[in-house]
Amino acid sequence: MGAEWELEAEAGGSLLLCAALLAAGCALGLRLGRGRGAADRGALIWLCYDALVHFALEGPFVYLSLVGNVANSDGLIASLCISCRSPCACASCMAAG
């Protein structure tokens, strides 16, 4: 496998964060779903994972969007927005100039 299969630091960090959120969502959903059926436990796992993603990833993105600019920030969440580092037509990049 050549160089095209190598992950950059941002992509590796993003995958690790998503895997950690998935593991935490599964653990929390299984704990809350004790004594319930398999479908209910599966729904709780999904809802816990979805809530963690909203709080951990989307919350800081909204905060950065309200108090500054994601394209000009050097934080972890902003580094996951790789398209903002190169010229593109998204609203954040267009506002940044």
Secondary structure as GFF3:
##gff-version 3
##sequence-region A 1 97
A	DSSP	three_ten_helix	3	5	.	.	.	ID=ss1
A	DSSP	alpha_helix	9	32	.	.	.	ID=ss2
A	DSSP	alpha_helix	38	53	.	.	.	ID=ss3
A	DSSP	pi_helix	54	58	.	.	.	ID=ss4
A	DSSP	alpha_helix	59	67	.	.	.	ID=ss5
A	DSSP	three_ten_helix	70	72	.	.	.	ID=ss6
A	DSSP	alpha_helix	76	79	.	.	.	ID=ss7
A	DSSP	three_ten_helix	82	85	.	.	.	ID=ss8
A	DSSP	alpha_helix	91	96	.	.	.	ID=ss9
###
